[in-house]
Amino acid sequence: MRSTFAEEIVEGKRFEFGKNWALFLRNLNAERIEIARHSLQSMLGLDSLAGKVFIDVGCGSGLFSLAARQLGARVHTFDYDPQSVACARYLKEKFFPQDSQWAIGQGSVLDQAYLGTLGQNDVVYSWGVLHHTGAMWEALANVALLVKPGGQLFIAIYNDQGWISRYWKFMKSQYNQGALRKFLIIAVHIPYFMVLVPLVQLAKGKFRLKRGMSRWHDFLDWLGGLPFEVASPEAVGEFYGQRAFTLQKRKTCGRRHGCNEYLLQRNVIPR
């Protein structure tokens, strides 16, 4: 797995998400952690996760595994990127050292043998991850298998913007082709993402941290994030409807770039 990951980085087929998340953790503070906890509570409709098993599929920085553990869940965290795994282990060592209720490992959501060791769980969480696997629909099907009947699946998937999404896929492919192209793409897009968008949000009274994230590191994640796939809300809803899931909640970003969020519940089939 490690050699494949390294090869994809060298070939410009994959963004170093874990490296970006490691830099993000340098600025992690109590406020960001509290915002992350609140975002889980708000979407799941739960004040506490005590007594629940929470699977973090593609943990990134590990922030939401930490938030789930602080809310009382038993947590299993994994990621394909070894640096993301290291980020989660750093947070566990800092906040929950020697804790038997938080397990961390390296694995792929496309590896069914690995997923088979995780059983079925109360809450399966994968925010902004499955569209970066290179096989998004397979990954969407695989995470469904991790949810027990009556359990919840909380995912976020890039919004399908048609030709605009194709533009971003091209930009991402160029970003990962060396330092010069990376610099040029960052320079071209900084005025929009780091100046214009914040000013518009400020004017609308919406200028705030989202999910405890960092505007700068989200910016780099967006520009570089390969692999890259997108889906419409309708396509995702139909996909999970065919797999005996009921949509409980959905937050869409309209016609803009970014992620649509979905909270789904696996139906309990009467015997």
C-alpha positions as CSV (number, residue, x, y, z in Angstrom):
1,M,0.0,0.0,0.0
2,R,2.8,2.4,0.9
3,S,4.7,1.9,-2.4
4,T,1.5,2.4,-4.4
5,F,0.8,5.6,-2.5
6,A,4.3,6.9,-3.1
7,E,4.2,6.1,-6.8
8,E,0.9,8.0,-7.2
9,I,2.5,11.1,-5.5
10,V,5.6,10.9,-7.8
11,E,3.4,10.5,-10.9
12,G,1.3,13.5,-10.0
13,K,-1.8,11.4,-9.6
14,R,-2.4,12.1,-5.9
15,F,-2.3,15.1,-3.7
16,E,-0.4,14.8,-0.4
17,F,-3.4,15.4,1.8
18,G,-1.6,14.1,5.0
19,K,1.2,16.6,4.5
20,N,-1.3,19.4,4.3
21,W,-3.2,18.2,7.4
22,A,0.0,18.0,9.4
23,L,0.6,21.7,8.7
24,F,-3.1,22.4,9.7
25,L,-2.5,20.8,13.1
26,R,0.1,23.4,14.0
27,N,-2.8,25.8,14.4
28,L,-5.3,23.5,16.0
29,N,-6.8,25.0,19.1
30,A,-9.7,24.6,21.5
31,E,-12.0,26.7,19.4
32,R,-11.5,24.6,16.3
33,I,-12.1,21.4,18.3
34,E,-15.3,22.8,19.8
35,I,-16.6,23.8,16.3
36,A,-15.8,20.3,15.0
37,R,-17.7,18.7,17.9
38,H,-20.7,21.0,17.4
39,S,-20.8,20.2,13.7
40,L,-21.1,16.5,14.4
41,Q,-23.8,17.0,17.1
42,S,-25.7,19.3,14.8
43,M,-25.7,17.0,11.7
44,L,-26.3,13.8,13.6
45,G,-28.9,15.3,15.9
46,L,-27.2,13.9,19.0
47,D,-25.7,15.6,22.0
48,S,-23.6,12.6,22.9
49,L,-22.1,9.6,21.1
50,A,-21.7,7.6,24.3
51,G,-22.3,3.9,23.7
52,K,-21.9,4.2,19.9
53,V,-19.1,3.0,17.6
54,F,-17.9,5.7,15.2
55,I,-15.8,4.8,12.1
56,D,-13.8,7.6,10.6
57,V,-13.2,6.6,6.9
58,G,-10.3,8.7,5.6
59,C,-9.5,10.7,8.8
60,G,-7.4,13.5,7.3
61,S,-6.1,15.4,10.3
62,G,-7.9,13.2,12.7
63,L,-9.9,16.1,14.1
64,F,-13.3,14.5,13.8
65,S,-12.1,11.3,15.3
66,L,-11.0,13.4,18.2
67,A,-14.3,15.2,18.3
68,A,-16.2,11.8,18.3
69,R,-14.1,10.4,21.0
70,Q,-14.7,13.5,23.2
71,L,-18.4,13.0,22.6
72,G,-18.1,9.5,24.1
73,A,-17.9,7.3,21.1
74,R,-15.7,4.2,20.7
75,V,-13.7,5.3,17.6
76,H,-11.9,3.4,14.8
77,T,-9.9,5.7,12.6
78,F,-8.2,4.9,9.3
79,D,-6.7,6.5,6.2
80,Y,-4.9,5.5,3.0
81,D,-2.4,8.3,3.5
82,P,0.3,7.4,6.0
83,Q,0.8,11.0,7.0
84,S,-2.9,11.4,7.9
85,V,-2.6,8.3,10.0
86,A,0.3,9.9,11.8
87,C,-1.8,13.1,12.3
88,A,-4.5,11.0,14.0
89,R,-2.0,9.2,16.2
90,Y,-0.5,12.6,17.2
91,L,-4.0,13.8,18.4
92,K,-4.7,10.6,20.2
93,E,-1.3,10.8,22.0
94,K,-2.0,14.4,23.0
95,F,-5.6,14.1,24.1
96,F,-6.3,10.4,24.8
97,P,-2.9,8.6,25.5
98,Q,-3.1,4.9,26.1
99,D,-6.9,4.9,25.3
100,S,-8.2,1.5,24.4
101,Q,-11.4,3.1,23.0
102,W,-9.7,4.8,20.0
103,A,-8.0,2.5,17.4
104,I,-6.0,3.9,14.5
105,G,-4.8,2.1,11.4
106,Q,-3.8,2.5,7.8
107,G,-6.2,1.1,5.2
108,S,-8.1,1.8,2.1
109,V,-11.9,2.1,1.7
110,L,-11.4,0.2,-1.6
111,D,-9.9,-2.8,0.3
112,Q,-12.8,-5.0,1.1
113,A,-10.7,-7.5,3.1
114,Y,-9.6,-4.6,5.4
115,L,-13.2,-3.3,5.7
116,G,-14.3,-6.8,6.6
117,T,-12.4,-6.5,9.9
118,L,-14.4,-3.5,11.0
119,G,-17.9,-5.0,11.2
120,Q,-21.1,-3.0,11.2
121,N,-21.2,0.2,13.2
122,D,-23.5,2.9,14.6
123,V,-22.0,5.9,12.8
124,V,-19.8,5.8,9.7
125,Y,-18.3,9.2,8.9
126,S,-16.5,10.1,5.7
127,W,-16.4,13.9,5.0
128,G,-14.8,15.0,1.7
129,V,-12.9,11.7,1.2
130,L,-14.6,9.2,-1.1
131,H,-14.3,11.4,-4.2
132,H,-10.5,11.3,-3.7
133,T,-10.2,7.5,-4.0
134,G,-10.1,7.2,-7.8
135,A,-13.2,4.9,-7.6
136,M,-15.9,7.0,-5.9
137,W,-18.9,4.9,-6.6
138,E,-17.2,1.7,-5.4
139,A,-16.1,3.6,-2.3
140,L,-19.7,4.8,-1.7
141,A,-20.9,1.2,-2.0
142,N,-18.2,0.0,0.4
143,V,-18.9,2.4,3.2
144,A,-22.6,1.3,3.1
145,L,-21.4,-2.1,4.2
146,L,-19.9,-0.7,7.4
147,V,-23.3,0.7,8.7
148,K,-25.5,-1.6,10.8
149,P,-29.3,-1.6,10.4
150,G,-30.5,1.5,12.0
151,G,-27.1,3.1,11.9
152,Q,-26.1,6.4,10.3
153,L,-23.9,7.2,7.4
154,F,-22.6,10.8,7.3
155,I,-20.7,11.7,4.1
156,A,-19.8,14.7,2.0
157,I,-19.2,14.5,-1.7
158,Y,-18.0,17.2,-4.2
159,N,-20.9,18.9,-6.0
160,D,-21.2,18.2,-9.8
161,Q,-21.0,21.5,-11.6
162,G,-20.7,20.2,-15.1
163,W,-18.1,21.9,-17.2
164,I,-16.8,23.9,-14.2
165,S,-16.0,20.6,-12.4
166,R,-14.0,19.6,-15.5
167,Y,-12.1,22.9,-15.3
168,W,-11.2,22.2,-11.7
169,K,-10.1,18.6,-12.5
170,F,-7.7,20.1,-15.1
171,M,-6.3,22.6,-12.6
172,K,-5.8,19.9,-10.0
173,S,-3.9,17.7,-12.6
174,Q,-1.6,20.7,-13.3
175,Y,-1.1,21.6,-9.7
176,N,0.4,18.1,-9.0
177,Q,2.9,18.4,-11.9
178,G,5.7,20.2,-10.1
179,A,6.5,23.3,-8.0
180,L,6.3,25.9,-10.8
181,R,2.8,24.9,-11.9
182,K,1.7,24.7,-8.3
183,F,3.0,28.2,-7.6
184,L,1.3,29.6,-10.7
185,I,-2.1,28.0,-10.0
186,I,-2.0,29.2,-6.3
187,A,-1.1,32.7,-7.5
188,V,-3.9,32.8,-10.1
189,H,-6.6,31.6,-7.7
190,I,-5.6,33.5,-4.5
191,P,-7.5,36.7,-5.3
192,Y,-10.8,34.7,-5.7
193,F,-10.5,32.3,-2.8
194,M,-8.6,34.3,-0.2
195,V,-9.9,37.8,-0.9
196,L,-13.1,38.0,-2.9
197,V,-14.9,35.0,-1.2
198,P,-14.1,36.1,2.3
199,L,-15.3,39.7,1.6
200,V,-18.6,38.4,0.2
201,Q,-19.0,36.1,3.2
202,L,-18.2,39.0,5.6
203,A,-20.8,41.2,3.8
204,K,-23.4,38.5,4.3
205,G,-22.4,37.9,7.9
206,K,-21.2,34.4,7.2
207,F,-17.5,34.8,7.8
208,R,-16.6,32.1,10.3
209,L,-14.7,28.9,10.6
210,K,-16.6,25.9,9.1
211,R,-16.2,22.6,10.9
212,G,-13.0,23.9,12.6
213,M,-11.1,24.0,9.4
214,S,-8.5,26.4,8.1
215,R,-9.3,28.6,5.1
216,W,-5.7,28.4,3.8
217,H,-5.3,24.6,4.1
218,D,-8.8,24.1,2.6
219,F,-7.7,26.3,-0.3
220,L,-4.6,24.1,-1.0
221,D,-6.7,20.9,-0.5
222,W,-9.2,22.2,-3.1
223,L,-6.6,23.2,-5.7
224,G,-4.5,20.1,-5.4
225,G,-7.0,17.4,-4.4
226,L,-6.5,14.5,-6.7
227,P,-8.0,12.0,-7.5
228,F,-11.2,14.1,-8.1
229,E,-14.7,13.0,-8.8
230,V,-18.1,14.7,-8.4
231,A,-21.8,13.7,-8.0
232,S,-25.1,15.5,-8.0
233,P,-27.3,15.3,-4.9
234,E,-29.9,13.4,-7.0
235,A,-27.4,10.7,-8.1
236,V,-26.2,10.2,-4.5
237,G,-29.7,10.0,-3.2
238,E,-30.8,7.4,-5.8
239,F,-27.6,5.4,-5.2
240,Y,-28.3,4.9,-1.5
241,G,-32.0,4.5,-2.0
242,Q,-31.2,1.4,-4.0
243,R,-29.2,0.1,-1.1
244,A,-31.9,0.4,1.6
245,F,-30.9,3.8,3.0
246,T,-33.2,6.6,3.9
247,L,-32.0,10.2,3.5
248,Q,-32.4,11.9,6.9
249,K,-30.7,15.2,6.2
250,R,-29.0,16.9,3.2
251,K,-27.1,20.2,3.0
252,T,-26.2,21.3,-0.6
253,C,-24.0,24.0,-1.9
254,G,-26.3,25.0,-4.7
255,R,-24.5,25.7,-8.0
256,R,-21.2,26.4,-6.3
257,H,-18.1,24.3,-5.8
258,G,-17.6,22.4,-2.6
259,C,-19.3,19.5,-0.9
260,N,-22.8,18.4,-0.5
261,E,-23.5,16.7,2.9
262,Y,-25.7,13.7,3.4
263,L,-26.9,12.0,6.5
264,L,-28.5,8.6,5.7
265,Q,-29.9,5.9,7.9
266,R,-29.7,2.2,7.0
267,N,-33.2,0.7,7.0
268,V,-34.0,-2.0,9.5
269,I,-35.5,-4.8,7.4
270,P,-38.4,-6.6,9.3
271,R,-37.9,-10.3,9.6
